[in-house]
Each structure stands twice: as C-alpha cells, then as structure tokens.
Amino acid sequence: MSQTFRNFLLVSVLSAGLAGCASDIYAPPGGGDRSPQPAPQPPTVEDEEQRDSPRLSEQSEEDTRERAPGPGYQEQGDDLSPAAVSLIERADALMADGQPEAALSQLERAQRISPRSAQVYFKLAEAYARTNNLGAAEQFTMKGLSLAGSNTRLQKSGWELLASIRHERGNVAGAEQAERRASQL
C-alpha cells in the first residue's frame, strides 16, 4: 500500500470518528430533559371590565400631573472631576500661550471624562472660536447650554459666549437674541 493511500485512509477514519462524536454535543445544564419545549405564549390583554385603573383619557388632571415625568435635563450639569479640572487648567494655559489646537486636545480629553459638564463644552466652544471654527464653537455652546440646567450663572455665561460667537459669524439677529437671553438671567 502506498504512503498516500494510507494517509488518505487514516484521515477518512479519523474524520468519520470525529463526525460521530460531534453529532450530539449539546447537553443542557443539570442533565435535564432535552425534548423541545412549547414556545411561550404572548401576554393577553385583560377585558376592559376587569381593568382596575382607568384609561389615561379618563383620568382627572390631578392624576396625570402626579405621574408626569420631570424635565428631560438635570437641574444642573455634572460636576467636574479633579482630572477634568486639571485638563481644563492646562487648556487655559495653552490658550493663553496662543496654542488653541493643543488646548483642544486637552479639552476633548476632559469631555470624555466629564461628558455632561456644561463648563467643558463652553471651554471647547472658546477653543474652537480661537481656531476660527465658528460653526463647531456655536454647536458646543448650544450643547453646553442644554447641560447647564437651572444653573443661572452657567446659562448666562453660555448665552454671552453664544452672542459673541454669533457676532463673529455675522449673525447679528442671533447675537442680539442671545444677548437678550443673557440679560434676562
């Protein structure tokens, strides 16, 4: 018998043996019954007469006010972590040295650490304004305003920043609107 034929025969026998072993490899935990189980039935809706609570349209206004969800924003944005504060301080130093691109990288790291902090977004907006990317600066200011919540100090500084960015973009009407919002706070 040739060597090639013996190798072919050996591979065939091993393959057949492995195929037989692998045909039923699943065993449920605990060695329980492996017979197919019936599919679960979807929940049924109770008859209208059996319902305990009235429909939303049938409830009084007091009932609906009690269950109404709160505003979609927090009372104020998240506090800054010490790491984010350190990154913002470095970014401020870089901005003072005239390196807004380097400051942006520090501020982007701070954003990843504190993604719900309005202060980080306002600092990012300032850095983008310094790099003359006014569209991004306006967007980051708007995001910061959405995270400022009811913190009037943050809101006022955000609206003032937005007004200056809009002035630089030539959007006089938008700048005046932002200035009015800032003066109302």
C-alpha positions in Angstrom: 0.0 0.0 0.0 1.3 3.4 -0.9 2.0 6.1 1.7 -0.5 8.5 0.1 -3.3 5.9 0.3 -2.5 5.1 3.9 -2.6 8.8 4.8 -6.0 9.2 3.0 -7.4 6.2 4.8 -6.2 7.4 8.2 -7.7 10.9 7.6 -11.0 9.3 6.5 -11.3 7.1 9.5 -10.4 10.0 11.9 -12.9 12.3 10.2 -15.7 9.7 10.4 -14.9 9.1 14.1 -15.0 12.8 14.9 -18.2 13.3 13.0 -19.9 10.6 15.1 -18.7 12.2 18.3 -19.8 15.7 17.3 -23.3 14.8 16.3 -24.9 15.5 19.8 -22.6 17.8 21.7 -25.3 19.9 23.5 -26.2 18.9 27.0 -28.5 21.2 29.0 -27.3 22.2 32.5 -28.3 19.8 35.1 -28.7 17.0 32.6 -32.4 17.7 32.2 -34.9 16.7 29.6 -33.8 17.9 26.1 -37.1 17.5 24.4 -38.4 20.6 22.7 -40.4 22.9 24.9 -43.5 24.7 23.7 -43.0 28.3 22.7 -44.1 30.8 25.4 -47.4 32.5 24.7 -47.6 36.3 24.4 -49.4 38.1 27.3 -53.1 38.6 26.9 -54.9 41.8 27.3 -57.5 41.8 30.1 -61.1 42.6 29.3 -62.0 46.2 29.7 -64.4 45.4 32.6 -61.6 43.8 34.6 -59.1 46.7 34.4 -58.5 48.3 37.8 -57.1 51.6 36.5 -58.9 54.0 34.2 -57.6 54.9 30.8 -55.3 58.0 30.6 -58.1 59.9 28.8 -60.5 59.1 31.6 -58.2 60.2 34.4 -58.5 63.6 36.1 -55.9 66.3 35.5 -54.6 65.8 39.1 -53.8 62.2 38.4 -51.9 62.9 35.2 -49.9 65.7 36.8 -48.8 63.4 39.6 -47.4 60.9 37.1 -46.0 63.4 34.6 -42.3 62.9 34.2 -39.9 65.7 35.2 -37.9 67.7 32.7 -35.5 65.9 30.4 -32.5 67.6 31.8 -30.9 67.6 35.2 -31.2 70.6 37.5 -27.6 71.3 36.5 -24.8 69.6 34.7 -22.4 67.1 36.3 -19.7 68.4 38.4 -16.1 68.3 37.1 -13.9 65.5 38.2 -10.4 66.6 39.5 -8.8 65.1 36.3 -11.1 67.2 34.1 -10.3 70.3 36.2 -6.6 69.7 35.7 -7.1 69.2 31.9 -9.1 72.5 31.7 -6.4 74.3 33.6 -3.8 73.0 31.2 -6.0 74.0 28.3 -6.4 77.5 29.7 -2.6 77.9 29.9 -2.2 76.6 26.3 -4.9 79.1 25.1 -3.0 81.9 27.0 0.2 80.8 25.1 -1.6 81.1 21.8 -1.9 77.3 21.2 -5.6 76.7 20.8 -5.1 73.4 18.9 -3.2 71.9 21.8 -5.8 73.2 24.1 -8.5 71.4 22.1 -6.8 68.1 22.6 -6.8 68.7 26.4 -10.4 69.8 26.4 -11.5 66.7 24.3 -9.9 64.5 27.0 -11.8 66.5 29.7 -15.0 65.9 27.7 -14.5 62.2 27.7 -14.0 62.3 31.5 -17.0 64.6 32.2 -19.3 64.3 29.2 -22.3 66.0 31.0 -20.4 69.1 32.2 -21.5 72.4 30.6 -18.2 74.0 31.6 -16.3 71.6 29.4 -18.5 72.4 26.4 -18.1 76.1 26.9 -14.4 75.8 27.1 -14.4 73.7 23.9 -16.5 76.4 22.2 -14.0 79.0 23.2 -11.1 77.0 21.8 -12.9 76.3 18.5 -13.7 80.0 18.2 -10.0 80.7 18.6 -9.2 78.3 15.8 -11.8 80.2 13.7 -14.1 77.1 13.6 -17.2 79.1 14.5 -19.7 76.5 13.4 -18.3 74.0 15.9 -18.0 76.7 18.5 -21.7 77.5 18.2 -22.6 73.8 18.4 -20.6 73.2 21.5 -22.1 76.3 23.1 -25.6 75.1 22.4 -24.7 71.7 23.9 -23.3 73.4 27.0 -26.5 75.4 27.3 -28.5 72.2 27.2 -26.5 70.8 30.1 -26.5 73.9 32.2 -29.9 73.1 33.6 -31.1 75.6 36.1 -27.7 77.0 36.9 -28.2 80.7 36.0 -24.5 81.5 36.2 -23.6 78.9 33.7 -26.6 79.8 31.5 -25.7 83.5 31.5 -22.1 82.8 30.5 -23.2 80.4 27.8 -25.6 82.9 26.3 -22.9 85.6 26.4 -20.5 83.2 24.7 -23.1 82.3 22.1 -23.7 86.0 21.4 -20.0 86.7 20.8 -19.7 83.7 18.5 -22.7 84.7 16.5 -21.3 88.3 16.2 -18.1 86.8 14.8 -20.1 84.7 12.3 -22.0 87.8 11.2 -25.3 86.6 12.6 -26.4 89.9 14.2 -30.0 88.9 14.8 -29.0 85.7 16.5 -26.4 87.5 18.6 -29.0 90.0 19.7 -31.3 87.2 20.7 -28.6 85.5 22.7 -27.7 88.8 24.4 -31.4 89.3 25.4 -31.5 85.8 26.9 -28.3 86.5 28.9 -29.7 89.8 30.2 -32.9 88.1 31.4 -30.8 85.8 33.7 
